Amino acid sequence: MDKFTKLTGVAAPMPLVNIDTDMIIPKQFLKTIKRSGLGVNLFDEMRYDRQGNEIPDFVLNKPQYRNAEILVAGDNFGCGSSREHAPWAIKDFGIRCVIAPSFADIFYNNCFKNGILPIVLPQEDVDKLMDDAERGANAILTVDLENQTISGPDGGEIKFEVDAFKKHCLLEGLDDIGLTMEKVASIDSYEARASIERPWV
């Protein structure tokens, strides 16, 4: 998993509440078990019409937001079914950070396991960042995980909270497998001892 330390990028505004996982990645795209290739279908039903043509007014189709790396969204982001494809699609599109007043619990935790930083902020702070994000190509935010700050284009700074263990995992690029591999020496030692003590197993 890629490490997350400091991210400077364009922030896209999506001031919608209750964006659920079916909106993020519709059910017809859940047949794959690969984490790559889903970005093209992120927000599919909002990005494309029935003929598969881009809808120009959708934020991520606008030229200034096509390379957005940060998403500023409304309350209860990632609600609905617990599909892990949702953070896969977000990450594959290129978004590494989502900022909202609240997240659905399962989606929130899945983000950390897939190298995405979800940041919970009071509504008034989200409103400020939403205003910054509406500046188009000038909507540049810097998210510093080590110092837990978000810096806006005007130099203002917002502090955010994050669980210490989840922060460590993102900073070190550790998913569940990576965390297990940190203990590989102890696991090997246990297995060697177990094979001697219980050779019949």
Secondary structure as UniProt FT lines:
FT   STRAND          6..14
FT   HELIX           21..24
FT   HELIX           27..29
FT   TURN            30..31
FT   HELIX           39..41
FT   TURN            42..43
FT   HELIX           44..47
FT   TURN            50..51
FT   TURN            56..57
FT   HELIX           59..61
FT   HELIX           63..65
FT   TURN            66..67
FT   STRAND          70..73
FT   HELIX           85..93
FT   STRAND          97..100
FT   HELIX           105..113
FT   TURN            114..115
FT   STRAND          117..120
FT   HELIX           123..133
FT   TURN            134..135
FT   HELIX           136..138
FT   STRAND          140..144
FT   TURN            145..148
FT   STRAND          149..151
FT   TURN            153..154
FT   STRAND          157..159
FT   HELIX           164..172
FT   HELIX           176..181
FT   TURN            182..183
FT   HELIX           184..197
FT   TURN            199..200
//
